[in-house]
Amino acid sequence: MPKKIAIEDGLTNVKKYLRSQGYDVETVENVADADKFDAIIVTGLNNNFLGIGDAATKSPVIDASGLTPEEIHENLKRTIG
């Protein structure tokens, strides 16, 4: 079963790349949905992703700022296997 990855809007190139690598990638818009993902990728530009500043989730969050899609993929492999 493919890993479910949430991705912040605006990371279209990362979304396409991760899908090509076999991940199930969706845009997350609600903090209530955050825990259903294996990882969350954010742009790093928005410190208030998911709509609340202190959102807590069990899912690892990866900051994509300054990283290529390939580097983000490597981070995912290290983080969630």
PyMOL commands that place a pseudoatom at each C-alpha (Angstrom):
pseudoatom trace, name=CA, resn=MET, resi=1, chain=A, elem=C, hetatm=0, pos=[0.000, 0.000, 0.000]
pseudoatom trace, name=CA, resn=PRO, resi=2, chain=A, elem=C, hetatm=0, pos=[1.463, 3.392, -0.971]
pseudoatom trace, name=CA, resn=LYS, resi=3, chain=A, elem=C, hetatm=0, pos=[2.384, 5.863, 1.745]
pseudoatom trace, name=CA, resn=LYS, resi=4, chain=A, elem=C, hetatm=0, pos=[-0.086, 8.753, 2.083]
pseudoatom trace, name=CA, resn=ILE, resi=5, chain=A, elem=C, hetatm=0, pos=[1.572, 12.146, 1.891]
pseudoatom trace, name=CA, resn=ALA, resi=6, chain=A, elem=C, hetatm=0, pos=[-0.118, 15.490, 2.532]
pseudoatom trace, name=CA, resn=ILE, resi=7, chain=A, elem=C, hetatm=0, pos=[1.325, 18.408, 0.657]
pseudoatom trace, name=CA, resn=GLU, resi=8, chain=A, elem=C, hetatm=0, pos=[0.759, 22.122, 0.974]
pseudoatom trace, name=CA, resn=ASP, resi=9, chain=A, elem=C, hetatm=0, pos=[-0.798, 23.853, -2.007]
pseudoatom trace, name=CA, resn=GLY, resi=10, chain=A, elem=C, hetatm=0, pos=[1.811, 25.392, -4.296]
pseudoatom trace, name=CA, resn=LEU, resi=11, chain=A, elem=C, hetatm=0, pos=[4.200, 22.432, -4.380]
pseudoatom trace, name=CA, resn=THR, resi=12, chain=A, elem=C, hetatm=0, pos=[2.923, 21.063, -7.687]
pseudoatom trace, name=CA, resn=ASN, resi=13, chain=A, elem=C, hetatm=0, pos=[6.333, 19.907, -8.922]
pseudoatom trace, name=CA, resn=VAL, resi=14, chain=A, elem=C, hetatm=0, pos=[6.918, 17.987, -5.680]
pseudoatom trace, name=CA, resn=LYS, resi=15, chain=A, elem=C, hetatm=0, pos=[3.428, 16.471, -5.855]
pseudoatom trace, name=CA, resn=LYS, resi=16, chain=A, elem=C, hetatm=0, pos=[4.032, 15.224, -9.407]
pseudoatom trace, name=CA, resn=TYR, resi=17, chain=A, elem=C, hetatm=0, pos=[7.451, 13.823, -8.544]
pseudoatom trace, name=CA, resn=LEU, resi=18, chain=A, elem=C, hetatm=0, pos=[6.262, 11.964, -5.455]
pseudoatom trace, name=CA, resn=ARG, resi=19, chain=A, elem=C, hetatm=0, pos=[3.318, 10.493, -7.358]
pseudoatom trace, name=CA, resn=SER, resi=20, chain=A, elem=C, hetatm=0, pos=[5.771, 9.248, -9.994]
pseudoatom trace, name=CA, resn=GLN, resi=21, chain=A, elem=C, hetatm=0, pos=[7.653, 7.530, -7.146]
pseudoatom trace, name=CA, resn=GLY, resi=22, chain=A, elem=C, hetatm=0, pos=[4.518, 5.661, -6.029]
pseudoatom trace, name=CA, resn=TYR, resi=23, chain=A, elem=C, hetatm=0, pos=[3.247, 7.838, -3.173]
pseudoatom trace, name=CA, resn=ASP, resi=24, chain=A, elem=C, hetatm=0, pos=[-0.421, 8.696, -2.664]
pseudoatom trace, name=CA, resn=VAL, resi=25, chain=A, elem=C, hetatm=0, pos=[-0.215, 12.507, -2.520]
pseudoatom trace, name=CA, resn=GLU, resi=26, chain=A, elem=C, hetatm=0, pos=[-3.089, 14.782, -1.509]
pseudoatom trace, name=CA, resn=THR, resi=27, chain=A, elem=C, hetatm=0, pos=[-3.496, 18.412, -0.562]
pseudoatom trace, name=CA, resn=VAL, resi=28, chain=A, elem=C, hetatm=0, pos=[-4.486, 18.759, 3.091]
pseudoatom trace, name=CA, resn=GLU, resi=29, chain=A, elem=C, hetatm=0, pos=[-6.728, 21.650, 4.002]
pseudoatom trace, name=CA, resn=ASN, resi=30, chain=A, elem=C, hetatm=0, pos=[-7.974, 20.781, 7.467]
pseudoatom trace, name=CA, resn=VAL, resi=31, chain=A, elem=C, hetatm=0, pos=[-6.087, 20.104, 10.688]
pseudoatom trace, name=CA, resn=ALA, resi=32, chain=A, elem=C, hetatm=0, pos=[-8.540, 17.291, 11.467]
pseudoatom trace, name=CA, resn=ASP, resi=33, chain=A, elem=C, hetatm=0, pos=[-7.182, 15.401, 8.440]
pseudoatom trace, name=CA, resn=ALA, resi=34, chain=A, elem=C, hetatm=0, pos=[-3.499, 15.695, 9.351]
pseudoatom trace, name=CA, resn=ASP, resi=35, chain=A, elem=C, hetatm=0, pos=[-3.148, 12.441, 11.285]
pseudoatom trace, name=CA, resn=LYS, resi=36, chain=A, elem=C, hetatm=0, pos=[-4.407, 10.289, 8.421]
pseudoatom trace, name=CA, resn=PHE, resi=37, chain=A, elem=C, hetatm=0, pos=[-1.158, 10.938, 6.514]
pseudoatom trace, name=CA, resn=ASP, resi=38, chain=A, elem=C, hetatm=0, pos=[2.237, 9.271, 6.900]
pseudoatom trace, name=CA, resn=ALA, resi=39, chain=A, elem=C, hetatm=0, pos=[3.971, 12.658, 6.426]
pseudoatom trace, name=CA, resn=ILE, resi=40, chain=A, elem=C, hetatm=0, pos=[3.160, 16.290, 5.673]
pseudoatom trace, name=CA, resn=ILE, resi=41, chain=A, elem=C, hetatm=0, pos=[5.211, 18.500, 3.361]
pseudoatom trace, name=CA, resn=VAL, resi=42, chain=A, elem=C, hetatm=0, pos=[5.023, 22.279, 3.756]
pseudoatom trace, name=CA, resn=THR, resi=43, chain=A, elem=C, hetatm=0, pos=[6.578, 25.150, 1.827]
pseudoatom trace, name=CA, resn=GLY, resi=44, chain=A, elem=C, hetatm=0, pos=[8.110, 26.727, 4.897]
pseudoatom trace, name=CA, resn=LEU, resi=45, chain=A, elem=C, hetatm=0, pos=[6.625, 30.065, 3.844]
pseudoatom trace, name=CA, resn=ASN, resi=46, chain=A, elem=C, hetatm=0, pos=[3.527, 29.625, 5.981]
pseudoatom trace, name=CA, resn=ASN, resi=47, chain=A, elem=C, hetatm=0, pos=[4.183, 29.125, 9.681]
pseudoatom trace, name=CA, resn=ASN, resi=48, chain=A, elem=C, hetatm=0, pos=[0.445, 28.727, 10.222]
pseudoatom trace, name=CA, resn=PHE, resi=49, chain=A, elem=C, hetatm=0, pos=[-0.150, 25.774, 7.887]
pseudoatom trace, name=CA, resn=LEU, resi=50, chain=A, elem=C, hetatm=0, pos=[-3.442, 23.937, 8.526]
pseudoatom trace, name=CA, resn=GLY, resi=51, chain=A, elem=C, hetatm=0, pos=[-5.017, 27.101, 9.882]
pseudoatom trace, name=CA, resn=ILE, resi=52, chain=A, elem=C, hetatm=0, pos=[-3.773, 27.095, 13.457]
pseudoatom trace, name=CA, resn=GLY, resi=53, chain=A, elem=C, hetatm=0, pos=[-0.368, 28.062, 14.733]
pseudoatom trace, name=CA, resn=ASP, resi=54, chain=A, elem=C, hetatm=0, pos=[-0.025, 25.279, 17.262]
pseudoatom trace, name=CA, resn=ALA, resi=55, chain=A, elem=C, hetatm=0, pos=[-1.367, 22.343, 15.219]
pseudoatom trace, name=CA, resn=ALA, resi=56, chain=A, elem=C, hetatm=0, pos=[-0.206, 19.071, 16.706]
pseudoatom trace, name=CA, resn=THR, resi=57, chain=A, elem=C, hetatm=0, pos=[0.089, 15.943, 14.605]
pseudoatom trace, name=CA, resn=LYS, resi=58, chain=A, elem=C, hetatm=0, pos=[1.682, 12.557, 14.946]
pseudoatom trace, name=CA, resn=SER, resi=59, chain=A, elem=C, hetatm=0, pos=[2.733, 12.774, 11.299]
pseudoatom trace, name=CA, resn=PRO, resi=60, chain=A, elem=C, hetatm=0, pos=[6.248, 14.051, 10.574]
pseudoatom trace, name=CA, resn=VAL, resi=61, chain=A, elem=C, hetatm=0, pos=[6.375, 17.472, 8.914]
pseudoatom trace, name=CA, resn=ILE, resi=62, chain=A, elem=C, hetatm=0, pos=[8.995, 18.139, 6.237]
pseudoatom trace, name=CA, resn=ASP, resi=63, chain=A, elem=C, hetatm=0, pos=[9.902, 21.715, 5.332]
pseudoatom trace, name=CA, resn=ALA, resi=64, chain=A, elem=C, hetatm=0, pos=[10.400, 21.823, 1.549]
pseudoatom trace, name=CA, resn=SER, resi=65, chain=A, elem=C, hetatm=0, pos=[11.992, 25.280, 1.428]
pseudoatom trace, name=CA, resn=GLY, resi=66, chain=A, elem=C, hetatm=0, pos=[15.204, 25.226, -0.583]
pseudoatom trace, name=CA, resn=LEU, resi=67, chain=A, elem=C, hetatm=0, pos=[14.905, 21.516, -1.417]
pseudoatom trace, name=CA, resn=THR, resi=68, chain=A, elem=C, hetatm=0, pos=[14.484, 19.801, -4.773]
pseudoatom trace, name=CA, resn=PRO, resi=69, chain=A, elem=C, hetatm=0, pos=[11.768, 17.161, -5.215]
pseudoatom trace, name=CA, resn=GLU, resi=70, chain=A, elem=C, hetatm=0, pos=[14.525, 14.529, -5.119]
pseudoatom trace, name=CA, resn=GLU, resi=71, chain=A, elem=C, hetatm=0, pos=[15.857, 15.857, -1.799]
pseudoatom trace, name=CA, resn=ILE, resi=72, chain=A, elem=C, hetatm=0, pos=[12.347, 15.871, -0.344]
pseudoatom trace, name=CA, resn=HIS, resi=73, chain=A, elem=C, hetatm=0, pos=[11.946, 12.259, -1.485]
pseudoatom trace, name=CA, resn=GLU, resi=74, chain=A, elem=C, hetatm=0, pos=[15.201, 11.327, 0.275]
pseudoatom trace, name=CA, resn=ASN, resi=75, chain=A, elem=C, hetatm=0, pos=[13.921, 13.014, 3.454]
pseudoatom trace, name=CA, resn=LEU, resi=76, chain=A, elem=C, hetatm=0, pos=[10.706, 11.026, 3.192]
pseudoatom trace, name=CA, resn=LYS, resi=77, chain=A, elem=C, hetatm=0, pos=[12.570, 7.738, 2.785]
pseudoatom trace, name=CA, resn=ARG, resi=78, chain=A, elem=C, hetatm=0, pos=[14.671, 8.504, 5.881]
pseudoatom trace, name=CA, resn=THR, resi=79, chain=A, elem=C, hetatm=0, pos=[11.655, 9.645, 7.886]
pseudoatom trace, name=CA, resn=ILE, resi=80, chain=A, elem=C, hetatm=0, pos=[8.953, 7.100, 7.030]
pseudoatom trace, name=CA, resn=GLY, resi=81, chain=A, elem=C, hetatm=0, pos=[10.819, 4.376, 5.186]
for i in range(1, 81): cmd.bond("trace and resi %d" % i, "trace and resi %d" % (i + 1))
show_as sticks, trace
zoom trace
